[in-house]
Amino acid sequence: MNRSWYAYMGIGDPSLCSSYVKVSVRHTCICGTKICAIYATGEDFRPTEPLSDNMQQYIKKALATGRIQPERPFGSRKFVYLR
């Protein structure tokens, strides 16, 4: 399945697809205390529902640690960015 970048709108539960919209511009966020963007399954305005278990775990871990996810391995594709 194809993936796209989705920006968190800052309202609602960050584990719900309805809290995200597809973006075509490159985000500049990396780490912080709030979700910025996710690289999720889908090509439409919203990610494919529901977010995968892995994505939900990455979101939870990102919010708990304040770091992009997954952190390891070092050069791996990142799926959750914060601001």
C-alpha positions as CSV (number, residue, x, y, z in Angstrom):
1,M,0.0,0.0,0.0
2,N,1.1,3.5,-0.7
3,R,2.0,6.0,2.0
4,S,1.7,9.8,2.2
5,W,2.6,12.5,4.6
6,Y,-0.2,13.7,6.9
7,A,-0.1,16.8,9.2
8,Y,-1.7,16.6,12.6
9,M,-4.3,19.4,12.9
10,G,-3.6,20.0,16.6
11,I,-7.1,19.1,17.7
12,G,-8.6,15.7,18.6
13,D,-7.0,12.4,19.4
14,P,-3.7,12.0,17.5
15,S,-4.4,8.3,17.2
16,L,-7.5,8.9,14.9
17,C,-7.3,9.4,11.2
18,S,-9.8,12.3,11.4
19,S,-7.1,14.4,13.2
20,Y,-4.8,14.4,10.1
21,V,-4.9,15.9,6.6
22,K,-2.6,15.1,3.6
23,V,0.1,17.5,2.9
24,S,2.2,18.0,-0.2
25,V,4.8,20.3,1.3
26,R,7.8,19.1,3.2
27,H,7.5,19.5,6.9
28,T,10.4,21.1,8.9
29,C,9.6,19.6,12.3
30,I,11.7,17.0,14.1
31,C,11.3,16.7,17.8
32,G,9.1,18.4,20.4
33,T,6.0,17.7,22.6
34,K,3.2,17.6,20.0
35,I,2.7,15.5,16.9
36,C,3.6,17.3,13.7
37,A,3.3,14.8,10.8
38,I,3.0,11.1,10.2
39,Y,3.9,9.0,7.2
40,A,0.9,6.7,7.0
41,T,-0.9,4.4,4.6
42,G,-3.2,6.2,2.2
43,E,-3.3,8.6,-0.7
44,D,-6.5,10.5,0.1
45,F,-7.2,13.6,2.1
46,R,-7.1,11.5,5.3
47,P,-5.0,8.4,6.1
48,T,-6.5,5.0,5.6
49,E,-8.6,4.0,8.7
50,P,-7.8,2.8,11.2
51,L,-4.1,3.7,11.8
52,S,-2.1,0.6,12.0
53,D,-1.1,-0.8,15.4
54,N,2.5,0.0,14.7
55,M,1.6,3.6,13.8
56,Q,-0.4,4.0,17.0
57,Q,2.6,2.7,19.0
58,Y,4.9,5.1,17.3
59,I,2.6,8.0,18.1
60,K,2.4,7.0,21.8
61,K,6.1,6.5,22.0
62,A,6.8,9.9,20.3
63,L,4.5,11.7,22.7
64,A,6.1,9.9,25.7
65,T,9.7,10.5,24.6
66,G,9.6,13.7,22.6
67,R,11.5,12.0,19.8
68,I,10.9,11.0,16.2
69,Q,9.8,7.4,15.7
70,P,11.1,4.9,15.3
71,E,14.3,6.0,16.9
72,R,16.2,2.8,15.9
73,P,17.8,1.6,13.8
74,F,19.5,4.9,13.2
75,G,19.1,5.2,9.4
76,S,15.6,3.7,9.3
77,R,12.6,5.5,7.7
78,K,10.8,7.7,10.3
79,F,7.0,7.6,10.5
80,V,6.2,10.2,13.2
81,Y,7.7,13.7,13.6
82,L,7.0,16.2,16.4
83,R,7.2,19.9,16.9
